[in-house]
Amino acid sequence: MTRALAQQRGWRVGDRVTGRALPEPGAADGPSLDREIVAVYDGPEALGPALLPEQAVTGSEVATGGVDAVLVRAEPGRTGAAKAEIRRALSNPMLLVEDRADAGRAARHGFGSLLSVLYALLSVTVVVAALGVANTMGMAVFERGREIGLLRAVGLQRGDVRSMLRVESVVVSVLGAGLGVLAGSAAGTAAAAGAGAVVSVPWLVLLVVFTGAGVIGVLAALGPGIRATGVPVTRAVGGEVG
């Protein structure tokens, strides 16, 4: 049975659960059942709160529609052949035969439109963030003109100045991305826990986010770095960078 149901009822592996099956047509009560809990699992709600092996399912349950799903374990590499054989043997267009991949695609299909909107909003956010980092670095160069001039006067080369600004820009970008990922992960975890879903961390997506933040930082520092190193030292010492 599901872990949520076991926690709700206070049941553990090894406990026995008693009850009654669905009654036969015209009968008042169904046969009594006495089943042992052999495992708990986290799974989609479509599987139901409890799963029974084939030998535990009585004919009355099948006849009255008590069985919503039947799970079949196929040999490795024979999933497609098993699906085709089941469809041929049952020959019922009302029955749905699917494997794990099919079930996953069906579950994701309902969220396709929502994900498209979220990705569009994310793209706009990335553009705004890149402009913000570039503006921040431009203001930093403008306000630190004297500092940059003094550094160049004591021997700092133009390439070193550009490298310094690049490092600062990357730090700002990665720090902002890190704070956003932490806040988003906390909100997503809270929402998933409230809905009873299993939390899964997309590590590859997070790696792409941090790599993109670093690239944005490098690109945002190009213009301010060129402008800062193009000003003569005498003017930069006087605080004029622009």
C-alpha positions in Angstrom: 0.0 0.0 0.0 1.1 3.6 -0.3 3.2 5.1 2.4 0.7 7.9 2.9 -2.1 5.4 3.6 0.1 3.4 6.0 1.0 6.5 8.0 -2.6 7.6 8.1 -3.8 4.3 9.5 -0.8 3.6 11.6 0.0 0.4 9.7 3.4 -1.2 9.3 4.9 -3.9 7.2 3.9 -7.2 8.7 0.5 -6.0 10.0 -2.6 -7.8 8.8 -5.6 -5.8 7.4 -9.1 -7.2 7.5 -12.1 -6.2 5.6 -14.7 -7.2 3.0 -14.4 -7.5 -0.8 -17.0 -6.1 -3.1 -20.2 -8.2 -2.9 -21.5 -10.5 -5.6 -24.3 -9.1 -7.7 -27.5 -9.3 -5.5 -25.5 -10.2 -2.4 -25.6 -8.0 0.7 -22.0 -8.4 1.7 -18.8 -9.5 0.0 -16.4 -12.2 1.2 -14.1 -11.3 4.1 -10.5 -10.5 3.4 -7.4 -10.9 5.6 -4.3 -9.6 3.9 -0.7 -9.0 5.2 1.1 -5.8 4.4 4.3 -6.9 2.7 5.5 -3.5 1.4 4.8 0.2 1.3 5.5 2.3 -1.8 5.4 5.9 -3.1 3.6 5.9 -6.4 1.1 7.9 -8.5 -2.5 8.1 -7.3 -3.6 6.3 -10.5 -2.3 3.0 -9.0 -4.7 3.3 -6.1 -3.9 3.2 -2.4 -3.2 -0.6 -2.4 -2.0 -3.3 -4.8 -2.9 -7.0 -4.6 -1.2 -9.9 -6.3 -3.0 -11.8 -8.9 -3.7 -14.8 -6.7 -5.4 -12.5 -4.1 -8.0 -11.2 -6.5 -11.2 -13.2 -6.4 -13.6 -13.7 -9.3 -16.2 -11.5 -7.7 -13.8 -8.5 -7.6 -13.1 -8.9 -11.3 -16.8 -9.3 -12.2 -17.9 -6.3 -10.2 -15.2 -4.0 -11.5 -13.1 -3.9 -8.3 -9.8 -4.2 -10.3 -8.8 -0.9 -12.0 -5.3 -1.8 -13.1 -3.2 -4.9 -13.6 0.6 -4.7 -13.4 2.7 -7.0 -15.5 6.5 -7.4 -15.1 8.1 -8.1 -18.5 11.5 -9.6 -19.2 14.2 -7.0 -19.8 14.0 -5.9 -23.4 10.6 -7.4 -24.1 8.4 -4.6 -22.9 7.2 -3.7 -26.4 6.5 -7.3 -27.3 4.6 -7.8 -24.1 2.4 -4.8 -24.8 1.7 -6.0 -28.3 0.8 -9.5 -27.0 -1.5 -8.1 -24.3 -3.3 -5.9 -26.8 -3.7 -8.9 -29.2 -4.9 -11.2 -26.5 -7.4 -8.8 -24.9 -8.6 -7.2 -28.2 -10.5 -4.6 -26.2 -10.3 -0.9 -27.3 -11.5 0.2 -23.9 -8.4 -1.1 -22.2 -5.3 1.0 -21.8 -1.9 -0.8 -22.2 1.1 1.2 -21.4 4.6 0.9 -19.9 6.5 3.2 -17.5 7.5 5.6 -20.4 4.0 5.8 -21.7 2.6 6.6 -18.2 5.3 9.2 -17.7 4.5 10.9 -21.0 0.8 10.9 -20.2 1.5 12.4 -16.8 3.7 15.2 -18.3 1.2 15.9 -21.1 -1.2 17.6 -18.8 1.5 20.0 -17.6 2.8 20.8 -21.1 1.0 24.2 -21.5 1.9 25.2 -18.0 5.6 24.4 -18.6 5.6 26.3 -21.8 4.3 29.4 -20.0 6.9 29.0 -17.2 9.7 28.6 -19.7 8.6 31.8 -21.5 8.5 33.7 -18.2 12.0 32.2 -17.4 13.4 33.5 -20.7 12.1 37.0 -20.0 13.6 36.8 -16.5 17.0 35.8 -17.9 17.0 38.7 -20.3 16.1 41.2 -17.5 18.7 39.7 -15.2 21.4 40.0 -17.9 20.5 43.6 -18.5 20.6 44.2 -14.7 24.1 42.7 -14.4 25.4 44.7 -17.3 23.9 47.9 -15.8 25.4 47.1 -12.4 28.9 46.6 -13.9 28.6 49.7 -16.0 27.7 51.8 -12.9 30.5 50.1 -10.9 33.1 51.1 -13.5 31.7 54.7 -13.7 31.8 55.2 -9.9 35.2 53.5 -9.4 37.0 55.5 -12.1 39.7 56.8 -9.7 40.3 53.4 -8.2 40.8 51.9 -11.6 43.1 54.7 -12.6 45.2 54.3 -9.5 45.5 50.5 -10.1 46.6 51.1 -13.6 49.1 53.8 -12.4 50.8 51.3 -10.1 51.3 48.8 -12.8 48.0 46.9 -13.4 47.7 46.0 -17.0 44.6 46.5 -19.1 44.0 42.8 -19.4 44.2 42.5 -15.6 41.6 45.2 -15.2 39.3 43.4 -17.6 39.9 40.1 -15.7 39.1 41.8 -12.4 35.8 43.1 -13.7 34.9 39.7 -15.3 35.4 38.0 -11.9 33.2 40.5 -10.2 30.5 40.2 -12.8 30.6 36.3 -12.6 30.4 36.4 -8.8 27.3 38.7 -9.0 25.6 36.5 -11.6 26.3 33.2 -9.9 25.3 34.6 -6.5 22.0 35.9 -7.9 21.4 32.5 -9.6 22.2 30.7 -6.4 19.8 32.7 -4.3 17.1 32.3 -6.9 17.7 28.5 -7.0 17.5 28.2 -3.2 14.3 30.3 -3.1 12.7 28.4 -6.0 13.7 25.0 -4.6 12.3 25.8 -1.2 9.0 27.0 -2.7 8.8 24.0 -5.1 9.6 21.5 -2.2 6.9 23.1 -0.1 4.3 22.9 -2.9 5.3 19.3 -3.7 5.1 18.2 -0.1 1.7 19.9 0.3 0.4 18.0 -2.8 1.8 14.7 -1.6 4.2 14.4 -4.6 7.7 13.0 -4.6 10.4 15.7 -4.7 13.0 15.2 -7.4 15.9 17.6 -7.9 16.8 18.2 -11.6 20.6 18.4 -11.1 21.3 18.8 -14.9 19.0 21.8 -15.1 20.7 23.4 -12.1 24.1 22.8 -13.7 22.8 24.5 -16.9 21.4 27.4 -14.8 24.8 28.1 -13.0 26.7 27.7 -16.3 24.4 30.1 -18.0 24.8 32.6 -15.1 28.6 32.4 -15.5 28.4 33.0 -19.2 26.0 36.0 -18.6 28.5 37.4 -16.1 31.4 37.2 -18.6 29.4 38.8 -21.4 28.1 41.5 -19.1 31.6 42.5 -18.2 32.9 42.9 -21.8 31.5 46.4 -22.4 32.5 48.0 -19.0 35.9 46.3 -19.2 36.7 47.7 -22.6 35.4 51.2 -21.6 37.5 51.2 -18.4 40.7 50.2 -20.1 40.2 52.6 -23.0 40.5 55.7 -20.8 44.0 57.2 -20.4 45.5 56.8 -16.9 45.7 60.5 -16.3 41.9 60.9 -16.9 41.1 57.8 -14.9 43.1 59.0 -11.9 41.0 62.1 -12.0 37.9 60.0 -11.7 36.8 60.3 -15.3 35.7 57.0 -16.9 33.1 57.3 -19.6 
